[in-house]
Amino acid sequence: MATTFCRWLRPGLGLILVLSFNSAAASAQTELNLPHNAPVGEPAATARVIVKFKQDTALLRKHALSATAGASKTRDALTARANALGARLGMRLRAGRALDAHTQVVSTGNISGTALAARLGAEADVEYAVVDQRRAHFALPNDPLFAQGQPINGSKGGPSVGQWYLHAPSAEITSGINAIGAWDMTTGSPDIVVAVLDTGVRPEHPDLANRLLSGYDMISDEPTANDGDGREADASDPGDWVTASEAGNWSSPFYLCNVEDSSWHGTKTASLIGAASNNGKGMAGVAGGVRLLPMRVLGKCGGYDSDIIAGMNWAAGLPVPGMPSNPTPARVINMSLGGGGACPWSYLDALDTIMAMQNPAVIVAAAGNSSGQAVGSPANCPGVIGVAGLRHIGTKVGFSDLGPEISISAPGGNCVNEAYDSPCLYPIIAATNAGLTRPEASSYTDSFNASVGTSFSAPLVSGAVALMLSVQPSLTPAEVKAALQNSARPFPSSGAGSEVRSCHASNGSEQLECYCTTSTCGAGMLDAAAAITAVMPTRSVVEFYNTDLDHYFITADATEAAAIDNGSAGPGWIRTGNSFNSGGNASVCRFYGSQSPGPNSHFYTADAGECAYLKHLQANTPATEKRWNFEGLGFTSTPPLGITCPAGTQPVYRAYNNGFTLGIDSNHRITSNIAAIQEVVMRGWDNEGVVMCAPI
């Protein structure tokens, strides 16, 4: 049976918007009408409220929390605060966990959460009080699944397009994020940590083993945690299944929750960000070189805002009372979770604190999956990069929500085909577990156990952000967002059929596939390679000359230049004194001609077509023959406009010694010094003109 994207909670706990979709028999239903959330009443049995005290209040001074206090002292202070508030209101308040030194959870019975929040908010020493709602998950390497899914055998296998969403855009795959182009520049630095706030992970999965930091389980409610305890330093996912008997029993903590098998949602999102790549097995992650910090904030029937916010704080490196400090603060926080409604004060407060840090984390969140309704929270919070979902052809996928709060869009998976039991054609391949309830064998999603949803759009963006920070760690969240948006590819406006219209602002009705606009789906389609190119630091491109080989060579790598100076590249290399600056909107491809049989030198081009042609020749030329071998991207520059350069740049020229025709090693000289070019042309070299434009 196909699952739905929304589910009702027992009254009093708000709504859960499931931001992913996982079906044993994926079909076109994944793009049809999905139920929309509507408000429900609250009974008097459940009231959990997040309360923040004003900093100058006597109650806070009397029962202060220290960042270094142990669990026992922290619990005593929280209990004393709750007791004092309860005495004022004439009720017994139970103390919950702290989010920070000024904020904690309190709970009680015989009153609704809304009513309790209103009474607490009226107290003179309370800054705000909000209901603690439940939220839930929305719903070129040699890795074999990158190119093509497993062969279809019965009800397993596929898709034939493999990890299509990581490829460069093409006529068939318009929304590919071009991770391949990004990997030419970086696969991610281990200095960059990405926190995955989700259901936890299965650490034994072969694509996540040795990729994970220890992380933390932030779930304070034991039934929700489903592992026999509360907060602990174990972020492994025990499963989040809900049985029919649990959902149907009015005395169960999961009364009216959605009946479902374990989602293994955190394992899926973590793998999309940072699965081990180029290891000859499984799948590839967007940023296989970064480190992953699993933060378990969702369990059975979702998770509470208080645990999610505490997880955000701890992941970012902020102190959380009663917990040890985080030794590896995250620079990126992925939140493939959320619910309906405006951004709560509790999230606004946490985001303000995180953004005020010296090296604040970039926070990425999924838009939601209620068929084109208004984007949910926390994706609609200021400072968060909200991500909508695209079909393979670049239109908004039917289930994705939208709105002006969206920053950018990325593939969310879609099936296209109409038959109920037919394999999904364009799902998102992700790491998962085969267990229906408790963990069993590691596995991957496919065309029949399909993963689609904005839950999987967000980690693609988080992975791209991690790559951006890998090449430029000093970027602020605002700079990251600007670079993502400025480098995004424009949405298509045709090609999906005559019945498809432009997306419009949410009006309460469903809105399925539509042509995205910048006011509904963000600035455009994610282009990971272009985003990294946009933030590559400016470097000096230095020229060397070898007196023994009569070869010229350039490099923008300061470490490589120092090694040449030290003689590590062999004798005869000296600096010519010529240099120009890197920087621009295009990547410069670097090739090397093998020494045997030749051409034994390097070649650089900022022309994307020339780069692609040489890569094609390499793929179709045996290694025993003369060919250029792609080494990666040397730096960035700006292609010329014919023979001229844009304002603020200077021309960089290229000359060729015509070595292939003369039967000697081919060599190119690339410099902004026109006199140097004229000197070699006088010696018989071919003047190839202006090939790039360097910033002045």
N, C-alpha and C positions, 0 to 999 in steps of 0.2 A: 504494500500500500504506500502511496505517496504521502508524505507528511505535509502539514500546513505550515505557514510561516508565522502564525499568531496562535497564542493559546491563552485561555483565561486562567487567572490565578484565583485561589480562594479569596474572598472579599477581604479587604483591609491591607493587602500586600501589593496593590497597584497592578500594573499590567506587565507582562513579559512580551517583548517583541523579539522573536527568534530570528537572528540575523544570519542564518545559514540554512541550507537545505540539503538533506541527505536522503536519497531515495533508493530503495532496493530495485526499483524498476522505473528509472527516470524517463520522463516523457515530456511532451509539450505542456503538460500541466505545470511545469516549473515556470512557465511564462503566462499563465492564465490568471484569473482573478484570485487574489489572496485576501482572506478576511481582514477587515480593518478593525483596529482597536476601538472600543467604546468604553466610557467610564462605567465603573461598577461601584456598588455601595461598599461600606466598611462595617463589619459587625463590631460589637463591643469586646471581642475576644482578643484582638491583636492590635497592639499599639507600640511601634518602635519609632523613635524620633531622634534625629541628630540635633544636638543642641550645642551652640557655641557661646561661651561666656565672653563678656567684654573684658578687655585686658586689665582694667583698673578696678574691677569689682573686688569687694572684700572677700566674697566667697572663693574667688580664684586664688587670692593671696593666702587665705587660710589653708586651702587644700591644694597647694601648688604641685605641679608635676615636673619632675626633672627628667631630662633626656637620658640621663644615666641611671635612673632609678630602676630597680629590679621589678619583676612581675608582681611580687607581693605588695611592695609599697605603692606601686601604681594602682593596683586593684583597691587598696585601702583608700587612696585619695579619691578615686572615681566613685566608690561607694559612699564616701562622706558627702561628696557633692550631690549625688542622687538623693540621699536621705534628706539633706537640707532643702532641696527643691521640693521634694515630696511633702515635707512637713508644712511648707508654705501653702501647698495646694490641697492639703488634706487627703493625700493619697500615698500609697507606697510605690515608689519608683525603684525599679531594678537597674543597677548600673551595668552598662555594656562596655564595649571596648572603646579605647581612645583613638581618635584620628590624628590628633596632635595635642600639644600641651593645653590648648584652650577648648578643644572640641571632643565630645564623647557621645555615646548612644545611651539613651535611657528607655525603659519599656515598662508597661504595666498592662493590666486587664481592665475590663468594664468601662472602656472608653475607646473611641476610635483614634487612629493615628492623627487624623486631621484635627480633631478636637484637642488632643493633647498638645500638638504643635502650636495651636492657637493660644492655649493657656500658658505654655512655657514662653512663647514669644512675647507675651505681655509683661513678663517679669523685667524689672528695671536693669538687672545685671546680665540679661541674656541678649546677645547681639542678633541671633536668629535661631529659629527652630523649624526644621523641615521633616516631613515624613521620611523615614528610612525605607525607601522603596526597593523592591526586588527588580533586578534586570537580568538579562540573559544574553548568551551569544547569538548574534545574528547568524540567525543561522547562515650550447654548442659543445658542450662538454661530452664526455663519453658515457654519461649516465643513460642507461638504455631507455628510460621512460621519457627523456627529454625529446627525442626525435619521434617516438611512436609508442603508444601504449601496448600492453600485452595483447597477443592475438586473441580475438573473440572466440570463446569456447563455451557454448551454452549461454549461461547468464553471467559470465565473467569476462573481463578483458576490455580493451579499448582505452581511449579513443585512438583512431588511426593518426590523428594530428598531434598526438603526444602533448607536450607542454607548450601548446600553440601560443599561449599568452605571453611567453618569454621571448618569442621571436620578433624580429623586425617586422614592421607592417608590410603587408603585401596586398595584392588585389583581392585575395580570399580572406585574409586576416587583417582587417583594417585597424583593430584596436591593440595589436601586439605592442608590448612596452619596450621592445628593443633592448632587453637585458644583454643580448649577445654583444651589441655595440658597447654597452657599459662595461662589460667584462674585459674588453680590450684595454680599458683604462684602469680598472681595479675590480677585484672580486671581494673587497672589503678588508678592513683592518681589524685585527684582534683587539685593538685599543677601543673600538666602538662596541658598546653593549646595547642590545635591543631587548627591552622588557616586553614580555608577552603576557598581558593580563587576561586570563582566560580560565579554562577548566583544569589547568595544569598540563603536564606532558607525560608521555610514556618514554622514560629515559633510555630504555633498552632498544628503541627503534634504531635500526642500522644507519638511517640518515640523520639521526639526532644524537646518537652516542658520541661522546667526546666533543659535542658542540655546546653543551649546556653548563652554565654556572649553577650553583646549588639552589638559588632562588628561595621562595618562601610560600607557605600555605597561609593565606590571610583570613580564611573562613573561620569565623568565631562561633557560628551556630553549628553544634555537633550533628544534628540530623541532616542539615544541608551539606556539611563536609563529607559525610558518608565514609569516613575513615576511622571513626571511633574517638576522635579528639578534636580540639579546636586549632588555634594557630600553632604552627610548628615549622621547622626548617626542612620541610619535605614537600616539594611542589609536584610530586608525581600524581597522576590522575587515577583514582581508584574506580572511576566510572560514575556516571550521573543519571542512571536509568531511573525511571519512575514506573511502578507497576499499577495495574488496574485497581488492585485492592487498596493501594495507598491513595490513589486519586479519588476513589469512591468512598473512602471512610471519612466522615465528617470530623472525627477526632484525630485524624492523621495530620502532621504538619504539611503534607503535600496534597491535602484535599483540593480537588478541582484543578490540580496541575495537569499538564499534558502527559498522557501515557506514552512513553518512548523508551527505546533502547539507549545505551550509552552513546554519546555523540563523539567522544575523543576529539572535541573541537579544538582544544589548545594544541594538541599534537599536529593537527592539520595546519593551523595558522602559523605555528612555529616553523614548520617545514617549508612553507612558502617563503618565509623570510630568510631562513638560514640553513636549509638542509645541506649536508655535505655535498659538494659538487665536484665533478670531474674525478670521481672515485670508482667509476666503472660499475656502479650499481644504483638501483633506485632512480631517484629524481634529482633535479637541481633546484637549489634555492636561489633567490635573487641575490643575496649577499652571503655567499658561502664562507667568507673569511671573517665575518664578525662573530661576536659571542652572544649567546642567547641567555636571558635571565627569565626563567619561568616564574610567573606570579599566579598562584591559584586563588582566584577570587570568585569563581562560579562553581557551584556543585549541583546537587539535585534541585531541580526547579529554579535554577538561576542563582543569584547572589544579591546581597544587600548593598546599597549605595555606600554604607559605612565601611564595609570591607573593601569595596572597590577603591574608594578614596584613600583609605589607609594604604592600600597597595600602590596607588599612584605616588603617594608621598614617599613611601619606603623605596620604591624603585628609583625615584628621582634623586635619592640621597638625603632626604629630609628625615629628622628623627621622629620616630613613632613611640610614644611612651610604652614601656614594658617590653620593648623589642630591641635586639642588638642592632647596631648600625649596619647599614648596607656597605660592604667593602668595595663593591663594584657598581657604582651608580650608573644608571642607563642614560644614554643620550637620545634614545628613541623609545617611546612607549606606544605599543600597538594595543588598541582596544576594539576588538571585533565583538562588541556588545552594546547594549543600550536599551532604551525604552522610549515611549512617547512623551510629549510634553516639552515645555520650555526648559532651558538649562537651569537646574536648581541652584539656590544660593550655596549649597554645600560644595558643588562642583566649581562654581565661580570662585569661591574662596580658595579652594585647593589649587586651581589653575593660577590665580594671582600669585600665590606663594611660590609655586614651582617656577613661573616665568621670571620671578625676581631673583632667582639664584644666579650665581656667577656663570655656570655652564648649564643652562636649563635644558631639560629634555624636550624634544619635539614630540608632540602628542598627535597620533593619527587614530581616527575612529571611523567605523563603518556607518553609512547613512541610515540603514534600516531597510527592511524588506516587506513593506505593506502596500505594494502596488501603486507607487507614485504618490503616496501621501507626503505630508511635510516631514522633513528630515528629523530624526529622533535625537535624543540626548544620550551621550555627551557630544555627538558629532556636531550639534548646533551650538555648542559653547564657544565663546570668543577665544581665539588663540589656538583652537583645535583644527587640525587639517581633516575636514570631513570628506569622505570618499564615496562617490556613487558608483554603480555598477553598469558595465557596458556589455553588449553582445559582441560577438566576434566581428561583426560588420560595423561596429562603432555607434550604433543606436543605443538608447537607454534600454537595458533589459527590463522586461515587464515588472519583475518583482521589486526593483530598486526604488527607494524613495528619492526625493529631490527637493531642491529649494535654494534660495540665495546663500545659505550658509555653507553649501558644498564648495570645496576648494578646487577639486580636480576629480577626474573619473578614471577608472581602470577596469579591466575585464573582471566580470563576476561569474562567467560561465553561463551557457544556455544550451538548449538541446535541439531546437529547430524542428526535428521530426515529429510527426503527428501520432504515430501508432503508440499505444499505451506501453507495450512491453519491448519496444525497440530500443536499442542502445542510444544513450545521449551522445550527440556528436561533438559538442564543445564544452565538456565539463572541465573543472579545474582539478588536475591531478594533485593529490596531497597525501602525506603520510598519515596512517591511521592504525587502528588495532582491530583485529577480527572478532574480539569479544562482544557479545550482545549486551552483557551486563558488566561483569568483571573482566579485567584484561586477559587476553590470550595471546595469539601470535601477532607479530607486527605485519602490517600489510599496507596497501595503497588503495585509494579510491580509484574508480574507473568509470566506464560508461554505464554500468548497471548499478553500482554503488556510488552514485554521482554526487560530487560536491559543487554546488552553485550557491551564490549569495554574495551580498556586499561584505560579509565576513571575510571573503577571500579577495575582494578588491583592496581592502585596507592593507593587508600585509604586503601586497605587491608594492604599494606606495611606501610603506615602512622600510622595506628592503632597499628601495631606491634612495630614500633619505639616508639610510645607513651608509650606502656607497658614497653619497655626496659628502657626508661628514668624514668619511675615510680619506678623501682627498683634500678636504678643507675643514678641519676640526673646529675652527673658530666661528663657524656659522651660527647665527642666532636663529631661533624658530621663525622669526619674521623673514629673515634672509632666505631660509630654506623654502618657506612657502612662496616667496616672490620668485625664486629661481624655478621651482616646480611649475608655477603658473606661466611664467614668461617663456619657458621652454616647451610647454605643452603643445601638442599638435591640434589643429582645429577639428571640430566635430564634422562629420559628413552631414550633408543636407539633402542627399538623394540616394537612390539605389536600393531602398528597402521595400519598395512597392507603393502603389498609389494610395493604399489605405493608411499609410503611416503619416502622421502629422507632427508638427513641431511640439515639443514639450511646453507645458504652460504651468503657471504657479498652481500649487495645490489648492483645490477647492472642496475637498472632502469626498470627492468621487475618485474611483480608481483611475489610474493612468498607466496603461501598459506600454508596449514598445512605442517610442517616439524619438524624433530627432532632437538631440540635446541642444540647449542654448547655454550661453555663459551665465544666464540668470537662474538656470535650473540645475545644471550639472557641473558647475565650476568652469575654470578657465579653458579646459580642453582635455584631451586624452594624454595620459602619462607617457612620457618618452624618457626612459631612464638614462639613455646615452646622452641625450641633449641636456638633461638636467645636470649631469656630472660635468659635461663640457662647460656649462654656464658658470660653474663655481670653481673650475680648476684654477689654482693660484698662478699668478703671473710669475714666470721664471725667465732667467736669461739663457738664451740659446747660444752656446759658445762654439766657435769653429776651431778645429785642429787641422794640422797638416803633417803628413808623414814623409819625411825626407827620403826614406829608403823606397817607399812604394809609390811616391808621387800621388798620394791619395788625400782627399779632403774628407772631413767627417764633422758632423755637428751633434750636439747633445744638449738637452735641457735638464738632464739629471745631474745635480751637483755632485752626488756620490760617484757617478760614473766619470765625471770630469776629473775629480780628485784622483781616482784610480789611474786614469790615463796620465795625469801629471806625475804620479808615483812610479810609472813604468809598468803597471800591471797589464797593459794592453800590448806590451812589447816595445822595443826600442824605436826611436826615430820620430815619436809624436811630440809636436810642439804647438803651442797656441799661436794663432795668427794675429790675435788682437781684434778680430772681427766678432761681433755678437749682435743679436737683436732680441727683442722681448717676445715671449710667448703671450697668448691670450687672444680670445676671439670666439666666434660662434661655431667653429668647425674643428673637428679632430684631425690631427696630422698623423697619417699612417706611416709606420716605420717598417721597412723591409731590409732583409740582409741576403745578399747573394752568396751561396755556399762557396767555400774556398776551393773545393774540388768537386766539380770541374770549373767553377767560377760563378759569378763575377767578382767575389771577394771584396765587396764593399757594401755600403748602405745606401738606401734610397728613401726619400721622404716625399709625401704628397698630401696636400690638403684637398685634393679633388676626390670627392666620394666615388665618382664613377671610375676614376683611374685606380683607386684603392680596390674597389670591388672587382675590376677586371684582372688586376694582378693576383688577387686571392683566387679568382677562378682559374687563372693559368697555373697557379701553384697546385690546386686540387687536381688538375688534369695533366700535370707533368711529373714523371717519375723523379724521385729524389736523386737519381744518378745522372740526371741531365741538368743543364743550366737553367736556373729559375730564381725568382725572387721569393723569399720566404718571409711571411708576415711575422713581425716580432711584437706587435702591439701598437699603442698610440703614444707617440713621442711627446707631444704637447698639443696646444690648441693655437689656432690662428684664424684669420678671416680670408676666405677666397676673394680674389680680385674681381672687380666688375669690368670684365674685358681685360684691358691693359692698365686700368686705373684702380686706385685704392680709395676706400671711404675716408672721409675726414677723420683726423686723429690717428691715422695709421700711416706706415711707410711701406713702399714696395720691397718685397724680397724676391730676388732673382735666382734662376737656376740655369746652370750650364752643364753640358754633358760632353765627356771626352770621346764619345763615339767608339767606346772600347769594344763593343760586340762586333762591329764591322771590321775594326782594325785587328781583332784577334788578341786583344790585351784585356786586363781587368777593367770592367766598366766602373766609372766613377762619376759622381755628380758633385758640383760645387753649389751650395745654397747659401746665399749671403745677401744682406741689405746694402753691401758696399758695391756700388756699380763699377767703380774703378777696378775692384778685384775680379769682377766678371769680365770686364773688357780685357784684363791682362791674360786670362786663360783663353778667351776667344781669339786673341792675337796669336796664341799658340796652337790654334786649330780646333778648339772646342766649339760645340754648337751652342748658341745662345737660345735657351728655351723661354726667355722672357720672364714676366712677372708670374709667380706661381702661388704667392700668398701675400697677405698684408699684415704687418706686425704693428702692435700698438706703439706709439711714440713715447 
